[in-house]
Amino acid sequence: MKSNSKGFTLIELLAVIVILAVIALIATPLIMGVIDDARKGSAKNGAYGYVKAMENTIATEMIKNTTISPKGEQTTVGQVAFSSRTNAGGSVDVENKTINYKGTAPDRHHLSIVNGTVGDGSCIVVSGYAFKMSSGEWVEMTDTELASSNCKVPPAEGSGE
């Protein structure tokens, strides 16, 4: 009697499974790198958007009130701190103005304002990714740079630091 089998042997199936496993082991790190790069790019775009919204808020408020100017150092997320010039040549703190922006809010930032725009030496942390302003571009910061910058994680309350 003639046997007519139309299927795969166990060895053939195991060989296919092993090949698929090897492909998965090679592809997973590549895919994870792409995902991390996408998250980093999204955080960088969030930093650009937030800073642009801050600069727009500064310009709008200075047009409304010509006696105010933004403080040189901005550290409060979602707010722009302004000071008002006095007749004696000094300055007085005035109310903070809210920044209207879309996207992910920064975790923290330390932005240097020069002529109404964010200048070099500024840093911002968005979604755990840290960036510094260098020649008008946001550049990713290393952990060492972040630890020695003004954007480092503030000490926990009660830690004594």
Backbone torsions as a table, in degrees:
resi	resn	phi	psi	omega
1	MET	NA	139.9	-177.1
2	LYS	-91.5	130.7	179.3
3	SER	-96.2	129.5	-179.0
4	ASN	-119.0	92.0	-179.5
5	SER	-101.0	131.8	-179.6
6	LYS	-122.3	74.3	179.8
7	GLY	-162.5	-179.4	-180.0
8	PHE	-98.9	147.3	175.7
9	THR	-79.9	164.8	179.8
10	LEU	-60.8	-38.1	179.5
11	ILE	-63.3	-43.9	179.7
12	GLU	-62.7	-42.5	178.7
13	LEU	-64.6	-41.7	178.4
14	LEU	-64.6	-38.1	178.8
15	ALA	-62.7	-42.1	178.4
16	VAL	-64.2	-43.0	-180.0
17	ILE	-62.7	-42.6	179.0
18	VAL	-63.4	-43.1	178.8
19	ILE	-62.1	-43.7	178.2
20	LEU	-63.3	-38.3	178.8
21	ALA	-64.8	-41.5	178.6
22	VAL	-64.1	-43.4	178.1
23	ILE	-61.6	-42.3	179.1
24	ALA	-63.2	-40.5	179.1
25	LEU	-64.9	-33.3	179.2
26	ILE	-78.0	-40.5	-173.4
27	ALA	-77.5	-31.1	-174.9
28	THR	-58.4	-50.0	178.8
29	PRO	-61.9	-36.1	178.8
30	LEU	-63.8	-44.3	-179.9
31	ILE	-66.5	-41.4	-179.9
32	MET	-64.0	-35.8	176.2
33	GLY	-64.0	-39.5	178.5
34	VAL	-65.2	-41.2	179.8
35	ILE	-64.6	-43.4	178.9
36	ASP	-64.5	-41.0	177.3
37	ASP	-62.4	-38.0	178.5
38	ALA	-66.2	-40.6	178.0
39	ARG	-64.6	-42.3	178.6
40	LYS	-62.4	-43.9	178.3
41	GLY	-63.4	-39.3	177.5
42	SER	-64.3	-41.7	178.3
43	ALA	-64.5	-40.0	179.3
44	LYS	-64.6	-42.8	176.5
45	ASN	-63.7	-36.6	175.9
46	GLY	-62.6	-39.0	177.7
47	ALA	-64.1	-45.5	177.7
48	TYR	-58.9	-46.2	-178.8
49	GLY	-63.2	-42.8	-179.8
50	TYR	-64.2	-44.9	-178.7
51	VAL	-65.8	-40.2	177.6
52	LYS	-62.7	-41.9	177.6
53	ALA	-63.7	-38.5	178.4
54	MET	-64.6	-45.5	179.7
55	GLU	-63.2	-37.0	176.6
56	ASN	-65.8	-39.7	177.7
57	THR	-63.8	-42.7	178.8
58	ILE	-60.6	-48.5	-178.8
59	ALA	-62.2	-44.4	-179.1
60	THR	-62.3	-46.0	-177.8
61	GLU	-68.7	-34.6	179.2
62	MET	-72.1	-28.6	174.9
63	ILE	-70.8	-40.4	179.8
64	LYS	-65.8	-39.3	-175.6
65	ASN	-136.5	104.8	-175.0
66	THR	-77.3	-3.3	179.8
67	THR	-94.7	2.2	-179.8
68	ILE	-112.0	159.0	173.3
69	SER	-148.5	152.8	-179.4
70	PRO	-71.3	147.9	174.6
71	LYS	-65.8	151.9	-176.8
72	GLY	-66.2	-27.3	-179.9
73	GLU	-120.5	124.6	179.0
74	GLN	-114.8	122.8	-177.3
75	THR	-127.9	-8.3	-177.9
76	THR	-93.2	118.8	-179.5
77	VAL	-67.0	130.6	176.8
78	GLY	87.2	0.5	-176.8
79	GLN	-135.8	149.0	171.3
80	VAL	-115.8	125.5	178.6
81	ALA	-90.4	131.3	179.6
82	PHE	-118.3	153.5	170.5
83	SER	-125.1	155.5	-178.1
84	SER	-111.9	136.7	178.4
85	ARG	-77.6	138.0	178.9
86	THR	-102.5	165.7	179.1
87	ASN	-63.6	-26.5	-179.4
88	ALA	-81.6	1.3	177.9
89	GLY	94.2	-6.1	178.7
90	GLY	-88.3	-166.3	176.7
91	SER	-140.0	151.8	-178.8
92	VAL	-126.7	137.9	177.4
93	ASP	-65.2	138.4	173.4
94	VAL	-122.5	179.2	-174.9
95	GLU	-61.4	153.8	174.4
96	ASN	-80.2	149.0	177.9
97	LYS	-110.5	140.0	-179.1
98	THR	-77.3	138.8	176.7
99	ILE	-92.3	125.2	175.8
100	ASN	-95.8	112.3	-177.8
101	TYR	-141.7	159.3	175.7
102	LYS	-110.9	150.3	177.7
103	GLY	110.0	-167.9	-177.3
104	THR	-78.2	130.8	177.5
105	ALA	-72.5	143.5	175.7
106	PRO	-63.4	149.6	173.8
107	ASP	-69.2	-42.2	178.0
108	ARG	-166.3	164.0	177.2
109	HIS	-159.5	161.3	172.7
110	HIS	-140.9	96.6	-172.6
111	LEU	-107.2	129.7	176.1
112	SER	-93.4	122.7	-178.1
113	ILE	-98.9	123.8	179.0
114	VAL	-128.1	116.5	-179.0
115	ASN	53.4	40.7	176.4
116	GLY	81.3	1.2	178.7
117	THR	-125.7	162.5	179.8
118	VAL	-78.3	126.6	-175.8
119	GLY	-104.3	174.9	178.2
120	ASP	-57.4	150.9	-178.7
121	GLY	91.4	-8.5	177.3
122	SER	-75.4	153.5	175.6
123	CYS	-140.7	152.8	-178.0
124	ILE	-148.5	142.8	177.3
125	VAL	-120.0	119.9	179.8
126	VAL	-126.1	125.3	179.3
127	SER	52.7	34.9	178.1
128	GLY	85.2	-4.9	178.2
129	TYR	-100.9	130.5	-176.8
130	ALA	-103.4	138.1	179.2
131	PHE	-133.6	150.0	175.2
132	LYS	-124.1	150.2	178.7
133	MET	-85.5	125.3	178.8
134	SER	-140.9	113.9	-179.7
135	SER	55.3	41.2	176.1
136	GLY	80.4	6.1	-179.6
137	GLU	-124.3	144.5	173.4
138	TRP	-82.4	125.1	-178.6
139	VAL	-120.1	137.7	-179.6
140	GLU	-63.5	139.7	179.0
141	MET	-97.1	145.2	172.8
142	THR	-79.2	166.1	178.2
143	ASP	-61.2	-36.6	178.9
144	THR	-65.3	-45.2	178.2
145	GLU	-62.3	-41.2	-179.8
146	LEU	-64.1	-41.6	-178.5
147	ALA	-63.8	-29.6	-178.3
148	SER	-99.9	6.0	-177.5
149	SER	-97.4	177.0	175.6
150	ASN	-76.5	-7.5	-178.8
151	CYS	-95.4	5.7	-177.4
152	LYS	-61.2	159.8	-179.3
153	VAL	-63.9	127.8	179.2
154	PRO	-65.6	149.9	-180.0
155	PRO	-63.8	146.9	179.5
156	ALA	-66.7	149.3	179.7
157	GLU	-63.3	137.8	178.3
158	GLY	82.2	3.9	-178.8
159	SER	-81.4	-12.4	178.2
160	GLY	83.5	-0.1	-179.2
161	GLU	-89.5	NA	NA
